[in-house]
Amino acid sequence: MAPVSFRHVYKRYSGNVTAVKDLNIEVADKEFLVLVGPSGCGKSTSLRMLAGLEEISDGEILIGDRVVNNVAPKDRDVAMVFQSYALYPHMTVYENMAFGLRLRKTPKQIIDQRVREAAKSLGIESLLDRRPRQLSGGQRQRVAVGRAIVREPAVFLMDEPLSNLDAKLRVEARSFISKLHQRLGTTFIYVTHDQVEAMTMGTRIAVMNAGELQQIDTPYNLYHNPRNIFVAGFIGSPSMNFFDATLREEGGSIIIETTAFNIPLTPAISAVYRGNGAKRVILGVRPEDIHDASYQPPGIVPSLIEANVDVVEQMGNEIILYLEEQGKPFIARTDPRTQARVGTRLPIAIDTANIHLFDADTELSLAYEHKLNRPEVPAMARR
């Protein structure tokens, strides 16, 4: 068990390509940190630098209080689970799980004890004599995790370990890995491009883009208080709607003017944005904060407008509406009782208490510092 630190870490390749730029992250002991971002953002490269599979160009990486820049991968006390699982096809499950310990010349009795204990905890005791080709994708994934567990490392590293599983198995595996982290009480660093995985598994999430850290925070804060447009658009599914807009102050309140509609803000909400009058902004509204006006939930601060219905997706527990107004398309997640029909006009309610405003030039949130002071709600009350 150990904390991990990235301090001003860079990774440069030939041809003037910088894959990771000035990465600074402090991972607490026993924390489950998720690195998330689109393909090519530098998240897997960061993990491989921590594992020692890639050399860093500048900066320092620490595991515990030890700088490991020049420490061989086998001496870093980390265990990595790869996307491909990397199981040896000619070995049995038992032999795959024991392989790393045998390389370390661990006594046979201890190897046998650790392998069988790990197999029992993972529910794969009956598979120890099988070879990888005889296993399902979910079983291979557990064997790969088991091979890491038996080493009893200070840090677990996981590089998109669920990407080869089907949707149902991914849901089961997410729960399994989260429970495993709780049981082992070890530091986990997990890489994924899937923001749903990140939001459901991580105690904190580091969002990366183009080699740079955009924001690191709890899942709740990333969702409710994104620092910039990239984080706002990446976190959440369907992603946040964005509208070009201008702020106009009128009688102590602010009106948001877009080409599709205008939204007046209450004095209390206006106070957060006062001083930005006539400023070009980007208005962000999550689909779940756009409601069919006939079924708007109690307690919201609504602004009522109308929009054309282009597409209706019946999801059972909700309805996804693809709307359009004045040539601007946007998406709403609405109550399953919604009676919207394609080609009709629908009165909708935008919850102005949950809007996001970003500077049109810097793309930074205008309310980020203000919202930092808002307490998180319990997990059971989150959306």
Disulfide bonds with the S-S distance in Angstrom:
none
